[in-house]
Amino acid sequence: MGLTYLNECLNYSREQKIIPTQITSLAKMSQFELEQQHYALAKSYALQSIAISNHQMQKSSLLEDYHILADIYIKENKKDSFLYYQQLKSQLEQSFEAESFVNNLQQHKINQFLIEQEQVAKNQKAALAYKQKIQYSLILLIIICLLAFIMIFSSTFLANMKVISFMSTLIILSSFEFISLLFHPILEEITHHSPWQMLMMLSLMAIIFIPAKQKLEVYMNKIFEARIRSAKLKYAQKYMNEIN
């Protein structure tokens, strides 16, 4: 039953020119005949399989054929033929091992390259994050310096409300833009870089920021007006005292 099925597979694969099935069928038929001690038939099928495998450059199927032929010749007590096919089998196994070693080495190099590229990307990302932190720190320092300058300038008799108002507006706008910059990466992560969602979130921030900016501007102007009046009053009193 098994041999009949193998013959049918072999005939069909020959008709359809299905090479892998031909090789497999011949190898199995050779093994079957070897088990039945039909050495001539087993040898014939194995040699046919070898011929097709060599012609199609399918070395992987040769190992089984060499093994079968070595078994046949050892049973027939033909030591030279046995040694010949045993040597072919050994050489082929060494060839496979060498190919496997080369493939593993290449895969290791590829993996190492990918790891290095990933590390480079991480380093670049870290460098960019560090650069952004430095820039944010500089922006914050400039805002603080401007605020300190206004506080000092508003305490002098040279203070001018137009200049103070302009600079306070500049500080407020810069502060709100700085807050927007800080929240921008968070918004991108929350909205998954969706333009519509980003627009909605920024619009909501604007709705909150605009009234807050106006109220803060009025509040700061009142404070600086009071400081300017106080500074000019002190200067006037000092000037009058010097005259008297």
C-alpha positions as CSV (number, residue, x, y, z in Angstrom):
1,M,0.0,0.0,0.0
2,G,2.8,2.4,0.9
3,L,4.9,1.5,-2.1
4,T,1.9,2.0,-4.4
5,Y,1.2,5.4,-3.0
6,L,4.9,6.4,-3.4
7,N,4.8,5.2,-7.0
8,E,1.7,7.3,-7.7
9,C,3.3,10.3,-6.1
10,L,6.5,9.8,-8.2
11,N,4.6,9.4,-11.4
12,Y,2.4,12.4,-10.8
13,S,5.4,14.6,-9.8
14,R,7.2,13.5,-13.0
15,E,4.2,14.4,-15.1
16,Q,3.8,17.7,-13.4
17,K,7.5,18.3,-13.1
18,I,7.4,18.8,-9.4
19,I,11.0,18.4,-8.5
20,P,10.9,18.4,-4.6
21,T,8.1,15.7,-4.6
22,Q,10.2,13.6,-7.1
23,I,13.2,13.7,-4.8
24,T,11.2,12.9,-1.7
25,S,9.4,10.0,-3.3
26,L,12.6,8.5,-4.6
27,A,14.3,8.8,-1.2
28,K,11.3,7.2,0.6
29,M,11.1,4.4,-2.0
30,S,14.8,3.8,-1.7
31,Q,14.5,3.6,2.1
32,F,11.5,1.2,1.7
33,E,13.4,-1.1,-0.6
34,L,16.4,-1.0,1.7
35,E,14.2,-2.2,4.6
36,Q,12.9,-5.0,2.3
37,Q,16.6,-5.9,1.5
38,H,16.1,-5.1,-2.2
39,Y,19.5,-3.5,-2.4
40,A,19.6,-3.1,-6.2
41,L,16.2,-1.2,-6.3
42,A,17.1,0.8,-3.3
43,K,20.4,1.8,-4.9
44,S,18.7,2.7,-8.1
45,Y,16.2,5.0,-6.4
46,A,18.8,6.7,-4.3
47,L,21.1,7.3,-7.3
48,Q,18.1,8.8,-9.2
49,S,17.4,11.1,-6.3
50,I,21.0,12.1,-6.1
51,A,21.1,12.9,-9.9
52,I,18.0,15.1,-9.6
53,S,19.2,16.8,-6.5
54,N,22.6,17.6,-8.0
55,H,21.0,18.9,-11.2
56,Q,18.6,21.1,-9.3
57,M,21.3,22.2,-6.7
58,Q,19.2,20.9,-3.8
59,K,21.9,19.8,-1.4
60,S,19.6,19.4,1.6
61,S,18.1,16.2,0.2
62,L,21.5,14.6,-0.6
63,L,22.2,13.7,3.1
64,E,19.5,11.1,3.2
65,D,20.5,9.6,-0.1
66,Y,24.2,9.4,1.0
67,H,23.1,7.8,4.2
68,I,21.0,5.1,2.4
69,L,23.8,4.3,-0.1
70,A,26.3,4.0,2.8
71,D,23.9,1.6,4.5
72,I,23.4,-0.4,1.3
73,Y,27.2,-0.8,0.7
74,I,28.0,-1.7,4.3
75,K,25.3,-4.5,4.1
76,E,26.8,-5.6,0.8
77,N,30.3,-5.5,2.4
78,K,31.6,-3.0,-0.2
79,K,33.8,-1.0,2.1
80,D,35.3,1.3,-0.5
81,S,31.8,2.4,-1.7
82,F,30.7,2.7,1.9
83,L,33.6,4.9,2.7
84,Y,33.1,7.0,-0.4
85,Y,29.4,7.9,0.4
86,Q,30.2,8.2,4.1
87,Q,32.8,10.8,3.2
88,L,30.4,12.6,0.9
89,K,27.9,12.7,3.7
90,S,30.5,14.0,6.2
91,Q,31.7,16.7,3.8
92,L,28.1,17.8,3.1
93,E,27.4,18.0,6.9
94,Q,30.5,20.1,7.3
95,S,29.4,22.3,4.5
96,F,26.0,22.8,6.1
97,E,27.7,23.5,9.5
98,A,29.9,26.1,7.8
99,E,26.9,27.7,6.0
100,S,25.0,27.8,9.3
101,F,28.0,29.4,11.0
102,V,28.3,32.0,8.3
103,N,24.6,32.7,8.4
104,N,24.6,33.0,12.2
105,L,27.6,35.3,12.0
106,Q,25.9,37.5,9.4
107,Q,22.7,37.5,11.5
108,H,24.8,38.5,14.6
109,K,26.4,41.4,12.6
110,I,22.9,42.5,11.4
111,N,21.6,42.3,15.0
112,Q,24.6,44.2,16.3
113,F,24.2,46.9,13.6
114,L,20.5,47.3,14.5
115,I,21.4,47.6,18.2
116,E,24.0,50.2,17.3
117,Q,21.5,52.1,15.2
118,E,18.9,52.0,18.0
119,Q,21.5,53.3,20.4
120,V,22.5,56.1,18.0
121,A,18.8,57.0,17.7
122,K,18.4,57.0,21.5
123,N,21.5,59.2,21.9
124,Q,20.2,61.6,19.3
125,K,16.9,61.7,21.0
126,A,18.6,62.4,24.4
127,A,20.8,65.1,22.8
128,L,17.7,66.8,21.3
129,A,15.8,66.6,24.7
130,Y,18.9,68.1,26.4
131,K,19.1,70.9,23.8
132,Q,15.4,71.6,24.3
133,K,15.9,71.8,28.1
134,I,18.7,74.3,27.6
135,Q,16.6,76.4,25.3
136,Y,13.6,76.3,27.7
137,S,15.9,77.3,30.5
138,L,17.3,80.3,28.5
139,I,13.8,81.4,27.6
140,L,12.7,81.3,31.3
141,L,15.9,83.1,32.3
142,I,15.2,85.9,29.8
143,I,11.6,86.3,31.0
144,I,12.8,86.5,34.6
145,C,15.6,89.0,33.7
146,L,13.0,91.2,31.9
147,L,10.7,91.0,34.8
148,A,13.5,92.0,37.2
149,F,14.5,94.8,34.9
150,I,11.0,96.2,34.9
151,M,10.7,95.9,38.7
152,I,14.0,97.9,39.1
153,F,13.2,100.4,36.3
154,S,9.7,101.1,37.7
155,S,11.3,102.1,41.0
156,T,13.3,104.9,39.4
157,F,12.3,108.5,38.5
158,L,13.2,107.8,34.9
159,A,10.4,105.2,34.6
160,N,8.0,105.7,31.7
161,M,4.6,104.0,31.7
162,K,4.6,103.4,28.0
163,V,7.9,101.6,28.1
164,I,6.7,99.6,31.2
165,S,3.4,98.7,29.6
166,F,5.1,97.5,26.4
167,M,7.6,95.4,28.3
168,S,5.0,93.9,30.6
169,T,2.9,93.0,27.6
170,L,6.0,91.4,26.0
171,I,6.7,89.4,29.2
172,I,3.1,88.2,29.5
173,L,2.9,87.1,25.9
174,S,6.3,85.4,26.2
175,S,5.2,83.6,29.3
176,F,2.0,82.3,27.8
177,E,3.9,81.2,24.6
178,F,6.5,79.5,26.9
179,I,3.7,77.6,28.6
180,S,2.3,76.6,25.2
181,L,5.7,75.3,24.2
182,L,5.9,73.2,27.4
183,F,2.5,71.7,26.8
184,H,2.9,71.1,23.1
185,P,4.6,67.7,23.4
186,I,2.0,66.6,25.9
187,L,-0.8,67.7,23.6
188,E,0.8,65.8,20.7
189,E,0.9,62.6,22.8
190,I,-2.7,63.0,24.1
191,T,-4.1,63.8,20.6
192,H,-1.8,61.2,18.8
193,H,-0.7,64.0,16.4
194,S,-4.2,64.5,15.1
195,P,-4.4,68.0,13.5
196,W,-8.1,68.4,14.4
197,Q,-7.7,67.4,18.0
198,M,-4.6,69.6,18.3
199,L,-6.5,72.5,16.9
200,M,-9.3,72.0,19.4
201,M,-6.9,71.7,22.4
202,L,-5.0,74.8,21.3
203,S,-8.3,76.7,20.9
204,L,-9.3,75.7,24.4
205,M,-6.0,77.0,25.7
206,A,-6.4,80.2,23.8
207,I,-9.9,80.7,25.3
208,I,-8.3,80.3,28.8
209,F,-5.2,82.3,28.1
210,I,-6.7,85.4,26.3
211,P,-8.9,86.6,29.3
212,A,-6.1,85.6,31.7
213,K,-3.6,87.6,29.7
214,Q,-5.9,90.7,29.7
215,K,-6.5,90.5,33.4
216,L,-2.8,90.0,34.2
217,E,-1.9,92.9,31.9
218,V,-4.3,95.2,33.7
219,Y,-3.1,94.0,37.1
220,M,0.6,94.4,36.3
221,N,0.0,97.9,34.8
222,K,-1.7,99.0,38.1
223,I,1.2,97.7,40.1
224,F,3.8,99.4,38.0
225,E,1.8,102.7,37.9
226,A,1.8,102.6,41.7
227,R,5.5,101.9,41.8
228,I,6.2,104.7,39.3
229,R,4.1,107.2,41.2
230,S,5.8,106.2,44.5
231,A,9.3,106.5,42.9
232,K,8.6,109.9,41.4
233,L,7.0,111.1,44.7
234,K,10.1,110.0,46.6
235,Y,12.3,111.7,44.1
236,A,10.3,114.9,44.4
237,Q,10.4,114.9,48.2
238,K,14.1,114.3,48.1
239,Y,14.5,117.2,45.6
240,M,12.4,119.5,47.7
241,N,14.4,118.6,50.9
242,E,17.7,119.4,49.1
243,I,16.3,122.8,48.0
244,N,15.1,123.6,51.5
